[in-house]
């Protein structure tokens, strides 16, 4: 991971991670991952109970394609609304 920033998205805590040099089944190249606490919490490795959260990401080995994809991803997160059920 190269950078982590904390945010509030749709009234809940969120984190945006920039990942560098990822190479695996889900990420290829560099990428951005958003983790949003759907019920007001982010996941924690220290707590036994895992809260509900969502994670969305994009990655690419092509830096110009990644920049375009991250712009779309960040815009999606900026307009995210969570519905109460």
Backbone as numpy.savetxt, mean C-alpha at the origin, in Angstrom:
# Nx Ny Nz CAx CAy CAz Cx Cy Cz
12.96 -2.54 1.68 12.11 -1.37 1.68 13.00 -0.14 1.68
12.62 0.83 0.88 13.42 2.04 0.84 12.78 3.21 1.56
11.41 3.20 1.66 10.76 4.33 2.31 9.39 3.90 2.83
9.02 4.43 3.99 7.69 4.20 4.57 7.14 5.54 5.02
5.88 5.83 4.65 5.21 7.05 5.06 3.87 6.70 5.65
3.48 7.37 6.73 2.20 7.15 7.39 1.18 8.17 6.88
-0.06 7.72 6.68 -1.14 8.56 6.17 -2.43 8.23 6.89
-3.45 9.02 6.62 -4.83 8.69 6.96 -5.58 8.62 5.64
-6.23 7.48 5.41 -6.98 7.27 4.17 -8.40 6.87 4.56
-9.38 7.58 4.05 -10.78 7.29 4.35 -11.02 7.24 5.85
-10.30 8.07 6.60 -10.47 8.15 8.04 -9.79 7.07 8.85
-8.99 6.24 8.21 -8.28 5.17 8.92 -6.79 5.27 8.67
-5.96 4.68 9.56 -4.52 4.74 9.36 -4.10 3.96 8.11
-3.07 4.45 7.46 -2.54 3.80 6.27 -1.04 4.02 6.21
-0.37 3.13 5.49 1.07 3.27 5.26 1.36 3.05 3.79
2.28 3.84 3.26 2.72 3.70 1.87 4.18 3.30 1.89
4.47 2.16 1.30 5.82 1.63 1.27 6.38 1.67 -0.14
7.57 2.20 -0.29 8.29 2.11 -1.56 9.30 0.98 -1.41
9.21 0.03 -2.31 10.05 -1.16 -2.27 11.04 -1.09 -3.42
12.29 -1.37 -3.15 13.32 -1.32 -4.18 13.97 -2.69 -4.35
14.10 -3.08 -5.60 14.82 -4.32 -5.90 14.06 -5.58 -5.58
12.73 -5.51 -5.52 11.93 -6.69 -5.23 11.94 -7.63 -6.43
11.99 -8.90 -6.16 11.93 -9.90 -7.22 11.32 -11.15 -6.64
10.09 -11.39 -6.97 9.42 -12.56 -6.42 8.12 -12.82 -7.14
7.29 -13.62 -6.51 6.04 -14.02 -7.13 5.09 -12.85 -7.32
5.02 -11.92 -6.34 4.05 -10.84 -6.40 4.64 -9.52 -6.87
5.90 -9.27 -6.63 6.54 -8.03 -7.03 7.70 -8.31 -7.96
7.77 -7.55 -9.04 8.89 -7.66 -9.96 9.50 -6.28 -10.10
10.76 -6.13 -9.75 11.40 -4.83 -9.81 11.03 -3.99 -8.62
10.98 -2.67 -8.81 10.61 -1.75 -7.74 9.09 -1.65 -7.66
8.59 -1.15 -6.53 7.14 -1.06 -6.41 6.70 -0.18 -5.27
5.39 0.03 -5.21 4.74 0.77 -4.14 3.61 -0.08 -3.60
3.52 -0.18 -2.27 2.48 -0.94 -1.60 1.76 -0.01 -0.62
0.45 0.03 -0.71 -0.38 0.73 0.26 -1.03 -0.29 1.17
-0.97 -0.08 2.48 -1.66 -0.91 3.46 -2.60 0.02 4.22
-3.91 -0.30 4.18 -4.92 0.57 4.76 -5.71 -0.21 5.81
-5.77 0.33 7.00 -6.51 -0.32 8.08 -8.00 -0.14 7.90
-8.68 -1.17 7.43 -10.10 -1.07 7.11 -10.94 -0.81 8.37
-10.56 -1.36 9.50 -11.30 -1.12 10.73 -10.50 -0.25 11.70
-9.71 0.66 11.15 -9.03 1.64 11.97 -7.69 1.21 12.54
-7.16 0.07 12.13 -5.85 -0.37 12.60 -5.05 -0.93 11.44
-3.74 -0.82 11.56 -2.85 -1.47 10.61 -2.39 -2.78 11.21
-2.01 -3.74 10.37 -1.51 -5.00 10.91 -0.23 -4.79 11.70
-0.01 -5.63 12.71 1.18 -5.52 13.54 1.77 -6.90 13.77
3.06 -7.01 13.69 3.72 -8.27 13.96 3.79 -8.55 15.46
3.53 -7.52 16.28 3.62 -7.66 17.73 2.32 -8.12 18.38
1.21 -7.98 17.68 -0.10 -8.32 18.23 -0.57 -9.67 17.67
-1.11 -10.54 18.51 -1.59 -11.83 18.02 -2.83 -11.72 17.14
-3.72 -10.76 17.42 -4.93 -10.57 16.61 -4.61 -9.65 15.44
-4.95 -10.06 14.25 -4.67 -9.25 13.06 -5.95 -8.50 12.68
-5.90 -7.17 12.63 -7.09 -6.41 12.26 -7.37 -6.55 10.76
-8.56 -6.15 10.36 -8.89 -6.14 8.94 -8.15 -5.00 8.26
-7.53 -5.30 7.15 -6.82 -4.29 6.39 -6.84 -4.68 4.92
-6.52 -3.75 4.07 -6.37 -4.05 2.65 -4.99 -3.58 2.21
-4.45 -4.29 1.26 -3.15 -3.93 0.68 -3.30 -3.93 -0.84
-2.85 -2.86 -1.46 -2.84 -2.79 -2.92 -1.45 -2.34 -3.35
-1.03 -2.82 -4.47 0.34 -2.53 -4.88 0.47 -2.50 -6.39
1.59 -1.97 -6.83 2.01 -2.06 -8.21 3.52 -2.19 -8.22
4.03 -2.85 -9.23 5.48 -2.99 -9.37 5.83 -3.16 -10.84
7.08 -2.84 -11.16 7.54 -2.97 -12.53 9.06 -2.91 -12.57
9.63 -3.54 -13.56 11.07 -3.42 -13.79 11.38 -2.23 -14.70
10.35 -1.64 -15.30 10.48 -0.48 -16.18 10.15 0.77 -15.37
11.12 1.65 -15.14 10.93 2.80 -14.26 9.87 3.78 -14.77
9.78 3.99 -16.08 8.76 4.92 -16.59 7.37 4.31 -16.47
7.24 3.01 -16.68 5.96 2.33 -16.50 5.55 2.37 -15.03
6.52 2.15 -14.14 6.24 2.19 -12.71 5.74 3.57 -12.29
6.36 4.62 -12.79 5.94 5.98 -12.44 4.49 6.21 -12.85
4.11 5.76 -14.04 2.73 5.90 -14.50 1.78 5.10 -13.62
2.16 3.87 -13.31 1.32 2.99 -12.50 1.16 3.52 -11.07
2.23 4.07 -10.50 2.17 4.62 -9.14 1.26 5.85 -9.11
1.30 6.65 -10.14 0.41 7.81 -10.22 -1.06 7.37 -10.16
-1.40 6.31 -10.90 -2.76 5.78 -10.89 -3.09 5.20 -9.51
-2.17 4.43 -8.95 -2.39 3.80 -7.64 -2.62 4.86 -6.56
-1.77 5.88 -6.52 -1.91 6.94 -5.52 -3.25 7.68 -5.70
-3.69 7.88 -6.94 -4.98 8.54 -7.18 -6.13 7.65 -6.70
-6.02 6.34 -6.90 -7.04 5.43 -6.40 -7.16 5.51 -4.89
-6.02 5.51 -4.22 -6.03 5.57 -2.75 -6.58 6.91 -2.27
-6.26 7.98 -2.97 -6.73 9.31 -2.57 -8.25 9.43 -2.65
-8.89 8.63 -3.48 -10.34 8.71 -3.63 -11.05 7.52 -2.97
-10.35 6.72 -2.22 -10.92 5.54 -1.58 -11.97 5.92 -0.55
-13.08 5.21 -0.56 -14.12 5.37 0.45 -14.40 3.99 1.05
-14.51 3.93 2.36 -14.86 2.69 3.05 -16.31 2.77 3.48
-17.07 1.73 3.20 -18.49 1.70 3.54 -18.70 0.98 4.86
-19.58 1.50 5.69 -19.95 0.81 6.93 -21.06 -0.18 6.62
-20.92 -1.38 7.12 -21.93 -2.42 6.89 -22.54 -2.79 8.21
